[in-house]
């Protein structure tokens, strides 16, 4: 969530001298036996539009979050544009984010309005155009008044709060911004189930849940102590409840801002998708590849740019595994078409989502980079590639490869440097023996047969090819 943008920048300066160890991994904690929630990794990565850029830019201009809103006419313009320009290529959702007030106005304690607009109306607007609505919310956040009863129980929302006796990690700290439900409290499991039932009844099947690290230990690497911190076991239990109910109601869960301790053990088990990089913020090449390049950290955010995040965490993803999320794309913030091809290609080669944050008023003529059907075929196939090396200091991490569900190889090379770079990658080194017909997926051109990918790639550019016999 970009409200932390300034804090991220300050924190990066303060911590750069202390945390520069290559491939610094999150610590390992012992956990009790946790339930298995079977068959949750059955989704492909989503393609959708987010309100993020609209809100982020207003926050950066000094507007208070409480003053942000979108009129019905603005929503109509956005939804019409997504339906017209993106839906034909597989983008099937419009999603809210933070920033704009999230209001509960029906007495249940669950979110009903995003600013002045009801979620029910937004769902209807999207449905009329063949789209879905995704929602930014967290089943551990309490929106309503303390005396509201949790449906089916005698517990109230007020009973879910920290009660002064719960074990917490930061005794002297108060929670910043959020009212958290404590997983161990009676009624929390039912509250979480009601959360997902509420959204399922609205016709919403995608929830983006943020600030998870703040619940787990109440700490943020770029700010410091931000809350009580309810502990690793409580966090794991909460995510198991979330996975249980999300599966029950058929809802996709996107986990945001997790520490990913134990090598993402809990998140990979209980989430459908997990953020593996710092917030997009101003976007551009800085967020795609430049910020703190080659560095990793022991807690959130583990990596500061998309490329390092996808590389560092590539070992946790794959078919029938958790999806890696590189956060939003703002194509209008990139300087060259080569960079725009790279940021879209990186997400698709890693099996991640493509989340458009450009607005109709900022996108200009750049929609074509989001609508390359040959590249988007990777998403439809649930393709997940991996780098030749997952070490941030190894230049082989610029080489990505994998196979589609029918066995067709796809190979990509990325040039993160400021000048052109030459590549000569024998296909046999990637496990693809023999001679192959090569097709460039951005040039939409067949390049004949070869035993290697040989190319000079422009600064900040890429080359993605499909191989066939």
C-alpha positions as CSV (number, residue, x, y, z in Angstrom):
1,X,0.0,0.0,0.0
2,X,1.6,3.2,-1.2
3,X,0.8,5.3,1.8
4,X,4.1,4.0,3.0
5,X,6.0,5.4,0.0
6,X,7.9,8.1,1.9
7,X,8.7,5.7,4.7
8,X,10.0,3.1,2.3
9,X,12.4,5.6,0.8
10,X,13.7,6.7,4.2
11,X,14.0,3.2,5.5
12,X,15.9,2.1,2.4
13,X,18.5,4.8,3.1
14,X,18.7,4.0,6.8
15,X,19.0,0.2,6.3
16,X,21.2,0.0,3.2
17,X,24.4,-0.1,5.2
18,X,23.2,-2.8,7.5
19,X,21.4,-5.3,5.3
20,X,23.4,-5.9,2.1
21,X,24.1,-9.6,2.5
22,X,23.3,-11.4,-0.7
23,X,20.3,-13.7,-0.5
24,X,19.5,-12.9,3.1
25,X,16.7,-15.3,4.0
26,X,13.9,-14.8,6.5
27,X,14.4,-16.6,9.8
28,X,13.0,-20.1,10.6
29,X,10.4,-20.6,13.4
30,X,9.0,-23.8,14.8
31,X,5.2,-24.1,14.4
32,X,2.6,-26.5,15.8
33,X,0.8,-28.9,13.5
34,X,-1.4,-26.8,11.1
35,X,-4.3,-28.0,9.0
36,X,-3.9,-28.8,5.4
37,X,-6.4,-27.1,3.0
38,X,-6.2,-29.3,0.0
39,X,-6.4,-28.2,-3.7
40,X,-6.4,-24.4,-3.2
41,X,-3.8,-23.8,-5.9
42,X,-6.2,-24.3,-8.8
43,X,-6.3,-20.7,-10.2
44,X,-4.3,-19.0,-12.9
45,X,-2.8,-15.6,-12.2
46,X,-5.4,-12.9,-12.7
47,X,-5.4,-10.2,-15.4
48,X,-7.1,-7.0,-14.1
49,X,-7.2,-3.2,-13.6
50,X,-6.5,-1.6,-10.3
51,X,-7.4,1.9,-8.9
52,X,-3.9,2.1,-7.4
53,X,-2.4,4.8,-9.6
54,X,-5.4,7.1,-9.4
55,X,-5.2,7.0,-5.5
56,X,-1.4,7.0,-5.2
57,X,-1.0,10.1,-7.3
58,X,-3.6,11.9,-5.3
59,X,-1.9,10.9,-2.0
60,X,1.4,12.2,-3.4
61,X,-0.2,15.5,-4.3
62,X,-1.2,15.9,-0.6
63,X,-4.8,14.8,-0.7
64,X,-6.0,13.1,2.5
65,X,-7.2,9.6,2.2
66,X,-10.5,10.6,3.8
67,X,-11.1,13.0,1.0
68,X,-10.5,10.6,-1.9
69,X,-13.4,9.2,-3.8
70,X,-14.6,8.3,-7.3
71,X,-17.9,9.5,-8.7
72,X,-20.3,7.1,-10.4
73,X,-19.4,8.8,-13.7
74,X,-15.7,8.1,-13.1
75,X,-16.4,4.5,-12.4
76,X,-18.4,4.2,-15.6
77,X,-15.6,5.7,-17.6
78,X,-13.1,3.2,-16.0
79,X,-15.3,0.2,-16.4
80,X,-16.2,1.1,-20.0
81,X,-12.5,1.5,-20.9
82,X,-11.5,-1.8,-19.3
83,X,-14.4,-3.6,-21.1
84,X,-13.5,-2.0,-24.4
85,X,-9.7,-2.0,-24.4
86,X,-8.7,-4.9,-22.1
87,X,-11.5,-7.4,-21.7
88,X,-11.1,-8.8,-25.2
89,X,-7.6,-10.0,-24.2
90,X,-8.6,-11.7,-21.0
91,X,-8.6,-8.9,-18.4
92,X,-11.8,-9.7,-16.6
93,X,-11.8,-7.6,-13.4
94,X,-11.7,-4.2,-11.9
95,X,-10.2,-4.0,-8.4
96,X,-10.4,-1.5,-5.5
97,X,-7.3,-0.7,-3.3
98,X,-6.7,1.1,-0.1
99,X,-6.6,4.9,0.2
100,X,-10.4,5.6,-0.3
101,X,-12.4,5.0,2.8
102,X,-13.7,1.4,3.3
103,X,-17.0,1.7,5.0
104,X,-19.4,-0.8,6.7
105,X,-22.9,0.6,6.6
106,X,-25.3,-2.4,6.8
107,X,-24.9,-3.3,10.5
108,X,-22.9,-6.5,9.8
109,X,-19.4,-5.0,10.4
110,X,-18.3,-6.0,6.8
111,X,-17.4,-3.5,4.2
112,X,-20.3,-2.3,2.0
113,X,-19.0,0.9,0.4
114,X,-15.8,2.0,-1.2
115,X,-16.0,5.7,-0.6
116,X,-19.5,6.9,-1.6
117,X,-20.1,4.0,-3.9
118,X,-21.7,0.8,-2.7
119,X,-19.9,-2.5,-3.6
120,X,-23.3,-3.8,-4.7
121,X,-23.5,-1.0,-7.3
122,X,-19.9,-1.5,-8.4
123,X,-20.6,-5.3,-8.9
124,X,-23.6,-4.4,-11.0
125,X,-21.7,-1.9,-13.1
126,X,-18.9,-4.4,-13.8
127,X,-21.3,-7.3,-14.5
128,X,-23.2,-5.2,-17.0
129,X,-19.9,-5.0,-19.0
130,X,-18.9,-8.7,-18.5
131,X,-16.4,-7.9,-15.8
132,X,-16.0,-8.9,-12.1
133,X,-15.2,-6.7,-9.1
134,X,-12.2,-7.5,-6.9
135,X,-11.9,-5.9,-3.5
136,X,-9.0,-4.7,-1.3
137,X,-9.9,-5.8,2.3
138,X,-8.5,-8.0,5.1
139,X,-10.6,-10.6,7.0
140,X,-8.6,-9.6,10.1
141,X,-9.7,-6.0,10.0
142,X,-12.7,-4.9,12.1
143,X,-14.8,-2.3,10.4
144,X,-17.9,-2.1,12.5
145,X,-18.8,-1.0,16.0
146,X,-18.0,-3.1,19.0
147,X,-21.5,-4.1,19.9
148,X,-22.3,-5.7,16.5
149,X,-22.8,-9.5,16.9
150,X,-21.1,-12.0,14.7
151,X,-23.7,-13.9,12.9
152,X,-24.4,-17.3,14.3
153,X,-22.7,-16.6,17.6
154,X,-23.1,-14.6,20.8
155,X,-19.7,-12.9,20.3
156,X,-19.4,-9.2,19.4
157,X,-16.8,-7.5,17.2
158,X,-15.5,-5.8,20.3
159,X,-14.6,-9.3,21.8
160,X,-12.2,-9.9,18.9
161,X,-9.8,-7.1,19.9
162,X,-6.7,-7.5,21.9
163,X,-7.8,-7.8,25.5
164,X,-4.7,-6.9,27.4
165,X,-3.9,-10.4,28.3
166,X,-3.1,-11.9,24.8
167,X,0.6,-12.7,24.3
168,X,2.0,-10.0,22.1
169,X,5.5,-9.2,20.9
170,X,5.6,-5.4,21.4
171,X,4.2,-4.7,24.9
172,X,4.5,-1.0,24.8
173,X,3.2,-0.5,21.2
174,X,-0.3,0.4,20.1
175,X,-1.6,-0.8,16.7
176,X,-1.1,1.7,13.9
177,X,-4.1,2.4,11.6
178,X,-5.9,-1.0,11.9
179,X,-8.3,-2.7,14.2
180,X,-7.2,-6.4,14.2
181,X,-9.2,-9.5,15.1
182,X,-7.0,-11.8,17.2
183,X,-7.0,-15.3,15.7
184,X,-7.2,-17.1,19.1
185,X,-10.3,-15.2,20.3
186,X,-13.6,-17.0,20.3
187,X,-15.6,-15.8,17.3
188,X,-12.7,-14.8,15.1
189,X,-13.0,-18.0,13.0
190,X,-16.7,-17.3,12.5
191,X,-16.0,-13.6,11.8
192,X,-13.6,-14.6,9.0
193,X,-16.1,-17.1,7.6
194,X,-18.7,-14.4,7.6
195,X,-16.3,-12.1,5.8
196,X,-15.9,-14.5,2.8
197,X,-19.6,-15.4,2.8
198,X,-20.4,-11.6,2.6
199,X,-18.3,-11.1,-0.4
200,X,-19.4,-14.3,-2.1
201,X,-23.0,-13.2,-1.7
202,X,-22.1,-9.9,-3.4
203,X,-20.6,-11.8,-6.3
204,X,-17.0,-11.0,-5.5
205,X,-14.4,-13.8,-5.8
206,X,-11.1,-11.9,-5.4
207,X,-9.8,-10.4,-2.2
208,X,-6.5,-8.6,-1.9
209,X,-5.5,-8.5,1.8
210,X,-2.7,-6.2,2.9
211,X,-0.3,-5.4,5.8
212,X,0.0,-9.1,6.9
213,X,3.5,-8.5,8.4
214,X,2.0,-5.9,10.8
215,X,-0.2,-8.6,12.3
216,X,2.5,-11.2,12.6
217,X,5.1,-9.3,14.5
218,X,4.0,-5.6,14.5
219,X,7.1,-4.6,12.7
220,X,7.9,-3.0,9.3
221,X,11.5,-2.7,8.1
222,X,11.0,0.8,6.8
223,X,9.0,2.2,9.7
224,X,9.9,0.2,12.8
225,X,7.3,-1.0,15.4
226,X,3.7,-0.5,14.0
227,X,1.6,-2.6,16.4
228,X,1.3,-5.3,19.0
229,X,2.5,-8.2,16.9
230,X,0.4,-11.3,17.7
231,X,3.2,-13.8,16.9
232,X,4.0,-16.5,14.4
233,X,1.6,-19.1,15.6
234,X,-1.4,-16.7,15.7
235,X,-0.5,-15.5,12.2
236,X,-0.4,-19.0,10.9
237,X,-3.7,-19.9,12.5
238,X,-5.3,-16.8,11.0
239,X,-4.2,-17.7,7.5
240,X,-5.4,-21.3,8.0
241,X,-8.9,-19.9,8.8
242,X,-8.7,-17.6,5.8
243,X,-7.8,-20.4,3.5
244,X,-10.5,-22.6,4.9
245,X,-13.3,-20.1,4.3
246,X,-11.9,-18.8,1.0
247,X,-11.9,-22.3,-0.4
248,X,-15.4,-22.9,0.9
249,X,-16.8,-19.9,-1.0
250,X,-14.6,-20.1,-4.0
251,X,-12.6,-16.9,-3.4
252,X,-9.1,-16.1,-4.6
253,X,-6.8,-14.8,-1.9
254,X,-4.0,-12.3,-2.7
255,X,-1.6,-12.0,0.3
256,X,0.2,-8.6,0.5
257,X,3.1,-7.4,2.7
258,X,4.0,-10.7,4.4
259,X,7.4,-11.4,6.0
260,X,7.5,-14.8,4.3
261,X,9.2,-16.4,7.2
262,X,10.2,-20.1,7.0
263,X,10.8,-19.7,3.3
264,X,7.1,-18.6,2.8
265,X,5.9,-21.8,4.5
266,X,2.6,-20.5,5.7
267,X,1.8,-18.1,2.8
268,X,2.7,-20.8,0.2
269,X,0.4,-23.2,2.0
270,X,-2.6,-21.0,2.6
271,X,-2.6,-18.2,-0.1
272,X,-3.4,-18.3,-3.8
273,X,-1.0,-15.4,-4.6
274,X,1.7,-13.6,-2.6
275,X,3.5,-10.3,-3.0
276,X,7.2,-10.8,-3.4
277,X,8.3,-7.2,-3.8
278,X,7.9,-3.7,-2.4
279,X,5.1,-1.5,-3.4
280,X,4.9,-0.1,-7.0
281,X,4.7,3.5,-5.7
282,X,6.1,5.8,-8.6
283,X,6.6,2.7,-10.8
284,X,8.9,2.8,-13.8
285,X,12.3,1.1,-14.2
286,X,13.2,1.9,-10.6
287,X,10.5,-0.5,-9.3
288,X,10.9,-3.0,-12.1
289,X,14.7,-3.5,-11.8
290,X,16.6,-0.6,-10.3
291,X,15.8,-0.1,-6.6
292,X,18.3,-1.8,-4.3
293,X,19.3,-4.1,-7.2
294,X,20.9,-7.3,-6.1
295,X,20.0,-6.9,-2.4
296,X,17.6,-8.9,-0.3
297,X,16.4,-8.5,3.3
298,X,15.3,-10.8,6.1
299,X,11.8,-9.3,6.5
300,X,9.2,-7.3,4.6
301,X,9.9,-6.1,2.0
302,X,12.4,-8.9,1.2
303,X,13.2,-7.3,-2.2
304,X,12.7,-3.8,-3.5
305,X,12.3,-4.4,-7.2
306,X,10.3,-6.8,-9.3
307,X,13.1,-8.6,-11.0
308,X,14.9,-9.4,-7.8
309,X,11.7,-10.4,-6.1
310,X,10.7,-12.9,-8.9
311,X,14.3,-14.2,-8.9
312,X,14.7,-14.6,-5.2
313,X,11.3,-16.4,-4.6
314,X,11.2,-18.3,-7.9
315,X,11.7,-21.6,-6.0
316,X,8.3,-21.4,-4.3
317,X,6.2,-21.1,-7.5
318,X,5.1,-23.5,-10.2
319,X,2.0,-25.2,-11.5
320,X,-0.3,-26.1,-8.6
321,X,1.7,-23.8,-6.3
322,X,1.4,-20.3,-5.0
323,X,1.5,-17.5,-7.5
324,X,4.1,-14.8,-7.2
325,X,2.8,-11.2,-7.4
326,X,5.1,-8.4,-8.6
327,X,2.6,-5.7,-7.8
328,X,1.0,-3.2,-10.2
329,X,2.3,-1.9,-13.5
330,X,2.3,1.7,-14.6
331,X,3.4,1.6,-18.2
332,X,3.2,5.4,-18.5
333,X,6.1,5.7,-16.0
334,X,8.6,3.8,-18.2
335,X,10.9,5.7,-20.5
336,X,11.2,3.2,-23.4
337,X,9.2,0.6,-25.2
338,X,11.9,-1.9,-24.4
339,X,11.2,-1.3,-20.7
340,X,7.5,-1.8,-21.2
341,X,8.0,-5.1,-23.0
342,X,10.3,-6.2,-20.1
343,X,7.9,-5.4,-17.2
344,X,5.0,-7.2,-18.9
345,X,7.2,-10.1,-20.0
346,X,8.7,-10.6,-16.6
347,X,5.4,-11.0,-14.9
348,X,4.2,-13.5,-17.5
349,X,7.4,-15.5,-17.6
350,X,7.3,-15.8,-13.8
351,X,3.6,-16.9,-13.9
352,X,2.5,-13.8,-12.2
353,X,-0.5,-11.5,-12.8
354,X,-0.6,-8.5,-15.1
355,X,-2.3,-5.8,-13.1
356,X,-2.9,-2.6,-15.1
357,X,-2.8,0.5,-12.9
358,X,-2.6,3.1,-15.7
359,X,-5.7,5.2,-16.0
360,X,-7.6,6.0,-19.2
361,X,-6.2,9.5,-18.9
362,X,-2.5,8.4,-18.5
363,X,-2.2,5.3,-20.7
364,X,-1.9,7.1,-24.0
365,X,-1.2,4.7,-26.8
366,X,0.5,2.1,-24.6
367,X,-2.4,-0.4,-24.3
368,X,-0.7,-2.5,-27.0
369,X,1.9,-3.7,-24.5
370,X,-0.8,-5.2,-22.3
371,X,-2.6,-6.9,-25.2
372,X,0.1,-9.0,-26.8
373,X,-2.0,-12.2,-27.4
374,X,1.1,-14.3,-28.0
375,X,2.5,-13.3,-24.6
376,X,-0.9,-13.5,-22.8
377,X,-1.2,-17.1,-24.0
378,X,1.3,-17.9,-21.3
379,X,-1.1,-16.7,-18.7
380,X,-4.0,-18.6,-20.2
381,X,-1.9,-21.8,-20.1
382,X,-0.9,-21.2,-16.4
383,X,2.8,-21.1,-17.5
384,X,5.4,-20.6,-14.8
385,X,9.0,-20.2,-15.8
386,X,12.1,-19.9,-13.7
387,X,15.5,-18.2,-13.9
388,X,18.6,-20.2,-14.8
389,X,19.9,-19.0,-11.4
390,X,18.0,-17.7,-8.4
391,X,21.0,-15.9,-7.0
392,X,20.7,-12.2,-7.2
393,X,24.4,-11.7,-8.0
394,X,24.5,-14.4,-10.8
395,X,24.0,-13.0,-14.3
396,X,22.3,-16.2,-15.2
397,X,19.2,-14.9,-13.5
398,X,18.6,-12.9,-16.7
399,X,17.7,-16.1,-18.5
400,X,14.2,-17.5,-17.9
401,X,12.7,-20.6,-19.3
402,X,9.9,-23.2,-18.9
403,X,7.4,-25.3,-20.7
404,X,3.7,-24.8,-21.5
405,X,1.2,-27.5,-20.5
406,X,1.7,-29.3,-23.9
407,X,5.5,-29.3,-23.4
408,X,6.3,-26.3,-25.7
409,X,9.4,-24.5,-24.4
410,X,9.4,-20.8,-23.9
411,X,12.7,-19.0,-23.3
412,X,13.3,-15.4,-22.4
413,X,16.4,-13.2,-21.9
414,X,16.4,-9.9,-20.0
415,X,18.9,-7.1,-20.2
416,X,18.8,-5.1,-17.0
417,X,21.8,-2.9,-17.9
418,X,22.0,0.6,-19.5
419,X,23.6,-0.6,-22.7
420,X,22.8,-3.3,-25.2
421,X,23.9,-6.9,-24.3
422,X,24.6,-9.9,-26.4
423,X,23.3,-13.4,-25.5
424,X,24.1,-16.9,-26.9
425,X,22.1,-19.5,-24.9
426,X,22.3,-23.1,-26.1
427,X,18.8,-24.6,-25.8
428,X,20.4,-27.8,-24.6
429,X,21.7,-25.9,-21.5
430,X,18.1,-25.4,-20.6
431,X,17.1,-29.1,-21.2
432,X,15.8,-28.5,-24.7
433,X,18.0,-30.7,-26.9
434,X,18.2,-30.5,-30.7
435,X,17.2,-28.0,-33.3
436,X,14.1,-25.9,-32.8
437,X,11.9,-23.5,-34.8
438,X,12.1,-20.1,-33.1
439,X,9.3,-17.6,-32.9
440,X,9.7,-14.1,-31.3
441,X,6.6,-13.4,-29.3
442,X,7.0,-9.6,-29.3
443,X,8.0,-9.3,-33.0
444,X,5.4,-11.9,-33.9
445,X,7.9,-13.3,-36.3
446,X,9.3,-16.8,-37.1
447,X,13.1,-16.7,-37.1
448,X,13.9,-20.1,-38.6
449,X,15.6,-23.0,-36.9
450,X,18.4,-22.9,-34.3
451,X,20.1,-24.8,-31.5
452,X,20.6,-21.6,-29.4
453,X,19.1,-18.2,-28.7
454,X,21.5,-15.7,-30.1
455,X,20.5,-12.0,-29.8
456,X,21.6,-8.5,-29.0
457,X,19.0,-7.1,-26.6
458,X,18.6,-3.3,-26.1
459,X,19.2,-1.6,-22.8
460,X,16.4,-2.6,-20.3
461,X,14.9,-4.8,-23.0
462,X,14.1,-8.5,-23.5
463,X,13.6,-11.2,-26.1
464,X,10.9,-13.9,-25.5
465,X,10.8,-16.9,-27.9
466,X,8.7,-20.0,-28.2
467,X,10.3,-23.1,-29.5
468,X,8.6,-25.8,-31.7
469,X,9.7,-28.8,-33.6
